[in-house]
Amino acid sequence: MDFVRTCCLLVAMPVLAAGADVRDHLKAIENRYNRAQSLTLSFSEIYTASRRPARSENGTLYLRKPGRMRWEYADPAGKLFISDGKNAYLYTPGDAHAEKSRLKESDDMRAPLAFLLGKLDFEKEFKGFATANQADGTWVTAEPKSANAAYTKVEFLATAEGEIHRLRVTGQDGSRLEFNFSNEKLNPPIAPTLFAFQPPPGISVVEADR
């Protein structure tokens, strides 16, 4: 299964979470992102899968309510993953086509990050919470409630103020996509046109295989 098919959250052993402090930590994250109308940040990502070398990429992520995303890659230059809130589009330079899929049906592991600008409700979307504290924040591990999700586990490192710095998504096939985030800006002006996918000249858009 390639990057598109397998592509929002353990440095220390997690402790099963049930206490009020865990709920307070999750609430801080919800409050931070549910109040935001838009968001930009720098990202780097590492994708690992069985019998394949790790792949590193980086760029800028733009998010805007409701559920719109633009992953604009600096390395590899020209790569785009865009969601207009309904459909997701992926284009990689050198490919003959750009791929289109419905966001709700997408098995791309970037799709869970749309929750950052939806109505974030951890107890509605996830189950089996666990936490582990470390010097720069708290790791939270959760499993999706839906058995049809493209991922089996989400791990994220967040500060006491609810800012997410790292994110790990484990796919159904055991592959893992890890993100590091920096330079977060809440509510910057972002033009809606940034989330309208425009294929490069000569590039057609095809439905992704399911």
Backbone as CSV, one residue per row, in Angstrom:
resi,resn,N_x,N_y,N_z,CA_x,CA_y,CA_z,C_x,C_y,C_z
1,MET,0.850,-1.184,0.000,0.000,0.000,0.000,0.889,1.238,0.000
2,ASP,0.692,2.205,-0.962,1.588,3.324,-1.097,1.200,4.459,-0.159
3,PHE,1.943,5.576,-0.279,1.744,6.700,0.641,0.331,7.242,0.586
4,VAL,-0.250,7.344,-0.634,-1.594,7.892,-0.773,-2.615,7.014,-0.057
5,ARG,-2.457,5.708,-0.205,-3.436,4.796,0.364,-3.309,4.691,1.881
6,THR,-2.124,5.008,2.392,-1.922,4.802,3.828,-1.726,6.085,4.628
7,CYS,-1.538,7.185,3.766,-1.306,8.471,4.413,-2.560,9.024,5.132
8,CYS,-6.620,14.019,14.150,-5.950,14.100,13.560,-5.510,13.391,14.266
9,LEU,-3.339,10.038,17.095,-2.560,11.049,17.622,-1.769,10.313,18.705
10,LEU,4.805,8.273,21.958,4.913,7.419,23.083,6.389,7.448,23.430
11,VAL,6.572,8.456,23.756,7.968,8.487,24.141,8.118,7.741,25.450
12,ALA,7.166,7.885,26.371,7.121,7.156,27.634,5.944,6.205,27.586
13,MET,5.937,5.192,28.455,4.827,4.264,28.478,3.569,4.985,28.928
14,PRO,2.453,4.875,28.213,1.256,5.596,28.576,0.587,5.011,29.808
15,VAL,-0.157,5.874,30.496,-0.945,5.473,31.644,-2.402,5.595,31.268
16,LEU,-3.217,4.593,31.607,-4.623,4.648,31.249,-5.257,5.901,31.829
17,ALA,-6.009,6.610,30.986,-6.527,7.900,31.376,-7.985,7.831,31.765
18,ALA,-8.326,8.350,32.931,-9.718,8.414,33.343,-9.953,9.578,34.276
19,GLY,-8.875,10.224,34.772,-9.000,11.254,35.776,-9.384,12.601,35.219
20,ALA,-9.712,13.508,36.153,-10.126,14.853,35.772,-9.001,15.601,35.078
21,ASP,-7.723,15.334,35.435,-6.608,16.035,34.810,-6.514,15.718,33.331
22,VAL,-6.850,14.476,32.966,-6.845,14.096,31.553,-7.947,14.832,30.812
23,ARG,-9.129,14.874,31.390,-10.237,15.594,30.762,-9.903,17.072,30.611
24,ASP,-9.235,17.646,31.626,-8.846,19.054,31.542,-7.852,19.277,30.408
25,HIS,-6.936,18.327,30.224,-5.936,18.455,29.160,-6.609,18.390,27.787
26,LEU,-7.520,17.451,27.614,-8.234,17.337,26.346,-9.094,18.567,26.099
27,LYS,-9.689,19.089,27.165,-10.532,20.266,27.016,-9.709,21.479,26.576
28,ALA,-8.467,21.588,27.062,-7.609,22.698,26.652,-7.332,22.639,25.150
29,ILE,-7.114,21.432,24.627,-6.885,21.268,23.190,-8.144,21.623,22.407
30,GLU,-9.293,21.123,22.881,-10.566,21.422,22.214,-10.820,22.925,22.191
31,ASN,-10.615,23.586,23.329,-10.878,25.021,23.393,-9.981,25.803,22.444
32,ARG,-8.722,25.395,22.353,-7.778,26.122,21.493,-8.204,26.053,20.033
33,TYR,-8.501,24.870,19.558,-8.760,24.698,18.136,-10.217,24.916,17.744
34,ASN,-11.159,24.691,18.661,-12.558,24.952,18.328,-12.835,26.441,18.197
35,ARG,-12.041,27.262,18.863,-12.231,28.708,18.770,-11.569,29.296,17.530
36,ALA,-10.673,28.544,16.929,-9.939,29.047,15.760,-10.781,28.920,14.498
37,GLN,-10.741,29.932,13.668,-11.401,29.891,12.371,-10.420,29.516,11.266
38,SER,-9.134,29.777,11.506,-8.098,29.432,10.529,-6.803,29.174,11.281
39,LEU,-5.860,28.541,10.591,-4.617,28.124,11.235,-3.552,27.901,10.169
40,THR,-2.341,28.345,10.430,-1.206,27.989,9.585,-0.079,27.496,10.476
41,LEU,0.739,26.608,9.951,1.906,26.131,10.684,2.875,25.463,9.724
42,SER,4.115,25.360,10.170,5.128,24.626,9.415,5.095,23.176,9.869
43,PHE,5.334,22.256,8.943,5.328,20.850,9.310,6.492,20.120,8.660
44,SER,6.926,19.079,9.342,7.801,18.082,8.740,7.164,16.739,9.032
45,GLU,7.311,15.801,8.147,6.674,14.503,8.329,7.630,13.386,7.948
46,ILE,7.471,12.264,8.625,8.245,11.066,8.311,7.261,9.913,8.161
47,TYR,7.312,9.272,7.019,6.439,8.135,6.742,7.262,6.856,6.761
48,THR,6.815,5.880,7.547,7.521,4.597,7.624,6.534,3.466,7.368
49,ALA,6.992,2.455,6.657,6.185,1.279,6.361,7.098,0.077,6.284
50,SER,6.516,-1.078,6.468,7.293,-2.310,6.456,8.027,-2.495,5.134
51,ARG,9.320,-2.834,5.215,10.147,-3.154,4.058,10.354,-1.972,3.112
52,ARG,10.190,-0.764,3.632,10.434,0.423,2.817,11.292,1.405,3.610
53,PRO,12.134,2.156,2.935,12.913,3.174,3.642,12.000,4.308,4.103
54,ALA,12.350,4.931,5.225,11.566,6.057,5.721,11.605,7.204,4.712
55,ARG,10.501,7.930,4.609,10.398,9.038,3.674,10.134,10.315,4.454
56,SER,10.960,11.342,4.242,10.822,12.614,4.954,10.379,13.705,3.984
57,GLU,9.415,14.521,4.417,8.913,15.623,3.613,8.589,16.793,4.538
58,ASN,8.439,18.001,3.981,8.112,19.146,4.813,7.452,20.238,3.988
59,GLY,6.834,21.187,4.699,6.172,22.280,4.016,5.332,23.114,4.962
60,THR,4.256,23.692,4.432,3.363,24.558,5.203,1.945,24.015,5.117
61,LEU,1.254,24.019,6.259,-0.125,23.549,6.329,-1.038,24.736,6.600
62,TYR,-2.107,24.842,5.802,-3.126,25.866,5.993,-4.444,25.163,6.311
63,LEU,-5.139,25.628,7.337,-6.431,25.064,7.713,-7.436,26.195,7.853
64,ARG,-8.656,25.934,7.450,-9.719,26.931,7.575,-11.050,26.215,7.744
65,LYS,-11.869,26.686,8.684,-13.194,26.109,8.854,-14.047,26.413,7.634
66,PRO,-14.929,25.452,7.275,-15.103,24.122,7.869,-14.323,23.048,7.111
67,GLY,-13.355,22.420,7.751,-12.677,21.236,7.223,-11.823,21.410,5.994
68,ARG,-11.339,22.628,5.727,-10.516,22.846,4.542,-9.034,22.792,4.913
69,MET,-8.261,22.129,4.076,-6.834,21.940,4.319,-6.042,22.156,3.038
70,ARG,-4.842,22.666,3.205,-3.892,22.749,2.093,-2.510,22.402,2.625
71,TRP,-2.001,21.236,2.222,-0.643,20.818,2.546,0.219,21.203,1.351
72,GLU,1.011,22.250,1.529,1.837,22.787,0.451,3.289,22.400,0.734
73,TYR,3.827,21.500,-0.062,5.140,20.924,0.215,6.275,21.755,-0.381
74,ALA,7.295,21.973,0.445,8.539,22.566,-0.044,9.490,21.470,-0.501
75,ASP,9.406,20.305,0.135,10.205,19.136,-0.226,9.324,17.894,-0.071
76,PRO,8.885,17.307,-1.192,9.217,17.642,-2.586,8.449,18.864,-3.080
77,ALA,9.135,19.750,-3.743,8.536,20.981,-4.236,7.412,20.669,-5.225
78,GLY,6.295,21.364,-5.048,5.177,21.209,-5.975,4.133,20.196,-5.555
79,LYS,4.429,19.384,-4.557,3.451,18.409,-4.108,2.342,19.121,-3.342
80,LEU,1.089,18.694,-3.554,-0.066,19.312,-2.899,-1.045,18.249,-2.418
81,PHE,-1.585,18.475,-1.237,-2.742,17.713,-0.765,-3.746,18.755,-0.293
82,ILE,-4.907,18.807,-0.949,-5.895,19.852,-0.680,-7.250,19.236,-0.390
83,SER,-7.916,19.774,0.615,-9.309,19.430,0.880,-10.141,20.706,0.825
84,ASP,-11.245,20.657,0.093,-12.147,21.811,0.054,-13.292,21.660,1.052
85,GLY,-13.158,20.680,1.962,-14.188,20.406,2.953,-15.092,19.265,2.552
86,LYS,-15.068,18.917,1.283,-15.896,17.832,0.755,-15.046,16.782,0.068
87,ASN,-14.163,17.234,-0.813,-13.290,16.334,-1.556,-11.825,16.603,-1.225
88,ALA,-11.010,15.571,-1.374,-9.568,15.687,-1.172,-8.863,15.437,-2.499
89,TYR,-7.778,16.181,-2.749,-7.021,16.069,-3.985,-5.542,15.907,-3.638
90,LEU,-4.885,15.018,-4.349,-3.449,14.816,-4.159,-2.755,14.906,-5.507
91,TYR,-1.723,15.758,-5.563,-0.898,15.824,-6.765,0.566,15.763,-6.365
92,THR,1.301,14.884,-7.013,2.739,14.749,-6.814,3.433,15.012,-8.139
93,PRO,4.365,15.967,-8.197,5.064,16.260,-9.458,5.650,14.996,-10.069
94,GLY,5.449,14.866,-11.375,5.921,13.683,-12.079,4.811,12.705,-12.372
95,ASP,3.699,12.793,-11.618,2.549,11.931,-11.883,1.758,12.472,-13.068
96,ALA,1.124,11.575,-13.781,0.331,11.988,-14.940,-1.037,12.511,-14.538
97,HIS,-1.473,12.167,-13.326,-2.808,12.557,-12.871,-2.749,13.074,-11.444
98,ALA,-3.760,13.862,-11.099,-4.035,14.199,-9.707,-5.194,13.326,-9.264
99,GLU,-5.190,12.882,-8.013,-6.234,11.983,-7.522,-7.248,12.723,-6.674
100,LYS,-8.505,12.362,-6.844,-9.607,12.963,-6.116,-10.348,11.886,-5.340
101,SER,-10.718,12.181,-4.094,-11.524,11.258,-3.300,-12.384,12.074,-2.354
102,ARG,-13.486,11.492,-1.900,-14.317,12.171,-0.915,-13.575,12.168,0.416
103,LEU,-13.562,13.318,1.081,-12.794,13.437,2.313,-13.245,12.428,3.354
104,LYS,-14.538,12.213,3.488,-15.048,11.286,4.495,-14.676,9.851,4.174
105,GLU,-14.383,9.568,2.915,-14.048,8.209,2.504,-12.545,8.037,2.286
106,SER,-11.801,9.119,2.423,-10.375,9.064,2.141,-9.649,8.190,3.153
107,ASP,-8.732,7.339,2.655,-7.906,6.546,3.566,-6.510,7.163,3.687
108,ASP,-6.382,8.428,3.284,-5.138,9.144,3.465,-5.005,9.520,4.935
109,MET,-3.848,9.277,5.525,-3.685,9.482,6.959,-3.515,10.951,7.336
110,ARG,-3.501,11.862,6.347,-3.536,13.279,6.685,-4.951,13.734,6.997
111,ALA,-5.949,12.984,6.508,-7.341,13.383,6.663,-7.771,13.625,8.107
112,PRO,-7.296,12.846,9.104,-7.746,13.114,10.481,-7.442,14.517,10.977
113,LEU,-6.481,15.217,10.377,-6.169,16.551,10.863,-7.259,17.558,10.561
114,ALA,-8.225,17.189,9.730,-9.355,18.083,9.494,-10.116,18.344,10.787
115,PHE,-10.005,17.436,11.767,-10.739,17.629,13.015,-10.257,18.872,13.757
116,LEU,-9.039,19.349,13.472,-8.525,20.525,14.164,-9.351,21.772,13.863
117,LEU,-10.036,21.794,12.737,-10.886,22.930,12.420,-12.318,22.496,12.138
118,GLY,-12.731,21.442,12.780,-14.135,21.077,12.782,-14.660,21.386,14.170
119,LYS,-15.523,20.540,14.680,-15.969,20.652,16.067,-15.272,19.537,16.817
120,LEU,-14.132,19.854,17.382,-13.289,18.861,18.030,-13.948,18.359,19.308
121,ASP,-14.231,17.054,19.342,-14.847,16.419,20.508,-14.190,15.054,20.662
122,PHE,-13.186,14.970,21.522,-12.412,13.744,21.647,-13.277,12.550,22.034
123,GLU,-14.182,12.724,22.977,-14.966,11.593,23.460,-15.955,11.094,22.411
124,LYS,-16.290,11.938,21.466,-17.184,11.532,20.380,-16.437,10.765,19.303
125,GLU,-15.218,11.204,19.005,-14.473,10.637,17.891,-13.529,9.510,18.282
126,PHE,-13.078,9.515,19.554,-12.036,8.575,19.963,-12.422,7.818,21.230
127,LYS,-11.649,6.764,21.527,-11.869,5.958,22.718,-10.514,5.505,23.259
128,GLY,-10.526,4.894,24.440,-9.315,4.291,24.990,-8.193,5.270,25.221
129,PHE,-8.463,6.429,25.803,-7.441,7.446,26.007,-6.369,6.992,26.993
130,ALA,-5.130,7.383,26.694,-4.019,7.157,27.598,-3.095,8.354,27.513
131,THR,-2.362,8.639,28.597,-1.476,9.792,28.605,-0.111,9.441,29.165
132,ALA,0.871,10.257,28.823,2.220,10.141,29.378,2.827,11.534,29.403
133,ASN,3.224,11.990,30.589,3.796,13.324,30.739,5.294,13.313,30.457
134,GLN,5.774,14.404,29.854,7.202,14.606,29.684,7.484,16.095,29.757
135,ALA,8.739,16.483,29.704,9.129,17.861,30.004,8.457,18.897,29.108
136,ASP,8.288,18.584,27.817,7.756,19.574,26.891,6.273,19.411,26.597
137,GLY,5.566,18.614,27.394,4.136,18.464,27.189,3.635,17.097,27.609
138,THR,2.445,16.777,27.151,1.801,15.504,27.491,1.436,14.763,26.220
139,TRP,1.855,13.505,26.155,1.435,12.650,25.047,0.043,12.094,25.358
140,VAL,-0.837,12.163,24.384,-2.164,11.559,24.487,-2.294,10.536,23.373
141,THR,-2.732,9.335,23.737,-2.950,8.271,22.765,-4.434,7.940,22.738
142,ALA,-4.994,7.781,21.544,-6.412,7.485,21.415,-6.648,6.570,20.221
143,GLU,-7.733,5.817,20.287,-8.145,4.951,19.195,-9.446,5.486,18.607
144,PRO,-9.607,5.403,17.287,-10.857,5.882,16.695,-12.021,4.969,17.067
145,LYS,-13.185,5.562,17.270,-14.362,4.750,17.563,-14.837,3.994,16.333
146,SER,-14.639,4.592,15.169,-15.097,3.959,13.933,-14.158,2.843,13.506
147,ALA,-14.728,1.672,13.261,-13.929,0.542,12.783,-13.519,0.734,11.329
148,ASN,-14.123,1.696,10.655,-13.827,1.937,9.241,-12.753,2.993,9.028
149,ALA,-12.202,3.533,10.103,-11.163,4.560,9.965,-9.931,3.975,9.298
150,ALA,-9.188,4.825,8.576,-7.976,4.373,7.881,-6.824,4.162,8.843
151,TYR,-6.990,4.570,10.098,-5.926,4.480,11.082,-6.416,3.741,12.328
152,THR,-5.499,3.166,13.073,-5.845,2.400,14.265,-5.499,3.127,15.556
153,LYS,-4.632,4.114,15.466,-4.188,4.824,16.667,-3.691,6.205,16.292
154,VAL,-3.988,7.162,17.169,-3.504,8.522,16.998,-2.823,8.940,18.292
155,GLU,-1.615,9.497,18.190,-0.871,9.970,19.351,-0.456,11.411,19.095
156,PHE,-0.617,12.275,20.100,-0.210,13.646,19.909,0.396,14.214,21.176
157,LEU,1.387,15.073,20.986,2.061,15.759,22.081,1.570,17.192,22.101
158,ALA,0.990,17.608,23.241,0.438,18.950,23.346,0.909,19.620,24.626
159,THR,0.980,20.946,24.595,1.358,21.727,25.757,0.159,21.883,26.687
160,ALA,0.405,22.463,27.869,-0.676,22.712,28.812,-1.705,23.678,28.231
161,GLU,-1.279,24.532,27.287,-2.195,25.467,26.638,-2.979,24.828,25.503
162,GLY,-2.697,23.545,25.212,-3.446,22.839,24.189,-2.836,22.881,22.806
163,GLU,-1.640,23.458,22.653,-1.008,23.530,21.330,-0.359,22.194,20.991
164,ILE,-0.732,21.625,19.854,-0.198,20.337,19.421,1.135,20.545,18.698
165,HIS,2.184,19.875,19.188,3.521,20.007,18.601,3.919,18.795,17.760
166,ARG,3.425,17.625,18.134,3.769,16.417,17.388,2.526,15.543,17.248
167,LEU,2.487,14.781,16.177,1.346,13.916,15.896,1.824,12.653,15.217
168,ARG,1.335,11.506,15.669,1.645,10.225,15.042,0.339,9.524,14.702
169,VAL,0.237,9.055,13.473,-0.946,8.327,13.018,-0.505,6.953,12.537
170,THR,-1.075,5.906,13.111,-0.735,4.531,12.736,-1.837,3.974,11.839
171,GLY,-1.465,3.525,10.645,-2.433,3.026,9.680,-2.857,1.600,9.955
172,GLN,-3.912,1.182,9.268,-4.433,-0.175,9.422,-3.396,-1.223,9.059
173,ASP,-2.464,-0.888,8.175,-1.452,-1.839,7.735,-0.170,-1.754,8.565
174,GLY,-0.201,-0.959,9.648,0.973,-0.829,10.498,1.913,0.286,10.086
175,SER,1.656,0.939,8.966,2.478,2.072,8.564,2.253,3.229,9.534
176,ARG,3.206,4.160,9.585,3.069,5.275,10.514,3.498,6.578,9.854
177,LEU,2.714,7.608,10.093,3.004,8.945,9.608,3.174,9.840,10.829
178,GLU,4.374,10.440,10.975,4.670,11.271,12.135,4.921,12.703,11.694
179,PHE,4.272,13.648,12.372,4.401,15.059,12.058,5.042,15.810,13.219
180,ASN,5.854,16.804,12.880,6.339,17.793,13.830,5.834,19.149,13.357
181,PHE,5.194,19.905,14.271,4.605,21.190,13.921,5.337,22.334,14.620
182,SER,5.441,23.474,13.946,6.064,24.664,14.519,5.464,25.898,13.864
183,ASN,5.777,27.069,14.428,5.333,28.354,13.867,3.817,28.432,13.717
184,GLU,3.099,27.891,14.695,1.639,27.919,14.622,1.103,29.341,14.745
185,LYS,0.167,29.686,13.866,-0.505,30.982,13.905,-2.013,30.740,13.874
186,LEU,-2.704,31.249,14.901,-4.144,31.109,14.983,-4.840,32.290,14.311
187,ASN,-5.856,31.974,13.529,-6.722,32.960,12.885,-6.014,33.945,11.954
188,PRO,-5.040,33.491,11.161,-4.468,34.394,10.152,-5.450,34.522,8.989
189,PRO,-5.383,35.603,8.225,-6.240,35.710,7.036,-5.796,34.718,5.965
190,ILE,-6.717,33.886,5.502,-6.433,32.899,4.459,-7.558,32.971,3.433
191,ALA,-7.223,33.214,2.199,-8.234,33.322,1.145,-8.867,31.959,0.875
192,PRO,-10.193,31.897,0.753,-10.866,30.625,0.456,-10.359,29.978,-0.824
193,THR,-9.889,30.776,-1.769,-9.416,30.234,-3.043,-8.197,29.334,-2.870
194,LEU,-7.512,29.439,-1.741,-6.342,28.616,-1.496,-6.711,27.132,-1.412
195,PHE,-8.005,26.854,-1.140,-8.449,25.477,-0.972,-9.194,24.946,-2.191
196,ALA,-9.138,25.679,-3.279,-9.707,25.217,-4.547,-8.586,24.612,-5.374
197,PHE,-8.669,23.329,-5.651,-7.586,22.657,-6.365,-7.612,23.002,-7.839
198,GLN,-6.484,23.471,-8.334,-6.299,23.779,-9.752,-5.169,22.908,-10.278
199,PRO,-5.475,21.871,-11.065,-4.412,20.994,-11.555,-3.455,21.741,-12.470
200,PRO,-2.188,21.386,-12.443,-1.225,22.012,-13.353,-1.627,21.766,-14.804
201,PRO,-1.171,22.602,-15.720,-1.489,22.414,-17.137,-1.129,21.007,-17.620
202,GLY,-2.067,20.380,-18.305,-1.833,19.062,-18.856,-2.082,17.918,-17.888
203,ILE,-2.444,18.223,-16.636,-2.686,17.197,-15.618,-4.186,17.005,-15.430
204,SER,-4.661,15.797,-15.610,-6.074,15.497,-15.419,-6.339,15.042,-13.993
205,VAL,-7.611,15.087,-13.581,-8.018,14.663,-12.254,-8.808,13.360,-12.386
206,VAL,-8.391,12.336,-11.657,-9.068,11.049,-11.729,-9.521,10.636,-10.334
207,GLU,-10.575,9.839,-10.274,-11.054,9.320,-8.992,-10.057,8.300,-8.455
208,ALA,-9.736,8.431,-7.195,-8.793,7.485,-6.570,-9.414,6.119,-6.483
209,ASP,-8.608,5.082,-6.700,-9.088,3.718,-6.593,-9.436,3.406,-5.144
210,ARG,-10.512,2.699,-4.910,-10.944,2.328,-3.572,-10.648,0.858,-3.344
